[in-house]
């Protein structure tokens, strides 16, 4: 009995049946049709009527997420395959994301 099923049963009795299908030819199930970029996208923030502040010249030392403002979670995959997940406010900039990455890799 697989350990996962034993743990799920939590002491109850489990019945299993084995079926020998060695004489049958394996047929690979059809691959699902995937339409790239078919989902609904989301944006950080929204259109702004005011002029954007000038970009800072150095990376922010700390990223503070204000829970009273709208937040989002961003998953970043680095070149080596490492995945980072960070929470940001909608008004954070790409410099904040870069500072987050720098903090995580150093």
Wavefront OBJ file of the C-alpha trace (Angstrom):
o trace
v 0.000 0.000 0.000
v 1.482 3.410 -0.892
v 2.318 5.427 2.189
v 0.347 8.435 0.874
v -2.863 6.383 0.854
v -2.201 4.976 4.321
v -1.760 8.495 5.704
v -4.929 9.689 3.947
v -6.955 6.782 5.330
v -6.132 7.797 8.935
v -6.740 4.354 10.422
v -9.687 3.361 8.228
v -9.575 0.173 6.223
v -8.456 0.527 2.596
v -9.414 -1.806 -0.237
v -7.274 -1.999 -3.356
v -7.600 -4.025 -6.542
v -4.731 -4.753 -8.907
v -5.403 -5.300 -12.587
v -2.783 -6.972 -14.768
v -2.570 -5.104 -18.072
v 0.746 -6.498 -19.254
v -0.855 -8.028 -22.340
v -2.261 -4.655 -23.500
v -0.379 -2.238 -25.731
v 0.271 1.131 -24.045
v -1.574 4.010 -25.661
v -0.361 7.446 -24.724
v -3.231 9.749 -23.743
v -3.825 12.669 -26.120
v -1.903 15.798 -25.231
v -4.117 18.685 -24.120
v -4.378 21.558 -26.567
v -2.662 24.557 -25.038
v -3.256 28.029 -26.373
v -0.355 30.250 -25.265
v -1.262 33.451 -23.485
v -4.931 32.532 -23.403
v -5.375 33.569 -19.784
v -6.391 36.928 -18.466
v -3.512 39.281 -17.646
v -3.235 41.610 -14.698
v -1.327 44.845 -14.356
v 0.502 46.413 -11.459
v -1.247 49.648 -10.605
v -3.206 51.387 -13.289
v -3.219 54.383 -15.562
v -1.794 57.450 -13.903
v -2.854 61.005 -14.629
v 0.150 62.539 -12.865
v 3.684 62.641 -14.190
v 5.957 59.866 -12.960
v 8.605 60.906 -10.432
v 12.176 60.904 -11.723
v 13.833 57.489 -11.342
v 16.116 57.072 -8.320
v 19.806 56.668 -9.052
v 20.424 53.845 -6.578
v 18.539 50.749 -5.457
v 16.241 51.053 -2.434
v 17.870 49.574 0.666
v 14.645 48.047 1.961
v 11.320 47.117 0.405
v 8.419 47.908 2.727
v 5.032 46.468 1.798
v 2.169 48.656 3.033
v -0.668 46.243 3.850
v -3.237 49.051 3.669
v -2.514 49.467 -0.071
v -3.208 46.928 -2.828
v -0.530 44.220 -3.032
v 0.518 41.616 -5.527
v 2.843 38.625 -5.553
v 5.495 38.335 -8.242
v 7.344 35.108 -9.042
v 10.725 35.601 -10.686
v 12.719 32.838 -12.354
v 16.455 33.533 -12.498
v 18.773 32.367 -15.287
v 19.989 29.438 -13.152
v 16.404 28.189 -12.681
v 15.999 29.525 -9.132
v 12.528 30.872 -8.364
v 11.967 33.854 -6.107
v 8.569 35.005 -4.886
v 8.061 38.478 -3.473
v 5.156 40.661 -2.366
v 4.972 44.224 -3.589
v 2.566 47.144 -3.541
v 1.127 48.247 -6.867
v 3.140 51.484 -6.677
v 6.504 49.726 -6.317
v 8.790 50.140 -9.308
v 11.015 47.755 -11.202
v 13.887 49.117 -9.113
v 12.167 47.691 -6.034
v 11.889 44.322 -7.787
v 15.575 44.515 -8.741
v 16.534 45.395 -5.141
v 14.515 42.386 -3.953
v 16.406 40.116 -6.367
v 19.777 41.564 -5.308
v 18.906 41.019 -1.647
v 17.895 37.380 -2.277
v 20.915 36.374 -4.353
v 23.539 38.049 -2.145
l 1 2 3 4 5 6 7 8 9 10 11 12 13 14 15 16 17 18 19 20 21 22 23 24 25 26 27 28 29 30 31 32 33 34 35 36 37 38 39 40 41 42 43 44 45 46 47 48 49 50 51 52 53 54 55 56 57 58 59 60 61 62 63 64 65 66 67 68 69 70 71 72 73 74 75 76 77 78 79 80 81 82 83 84 85 86 87 88 89 90 91 92 93 94 95 96 97 98 99 100 101 102 103 104 105 106
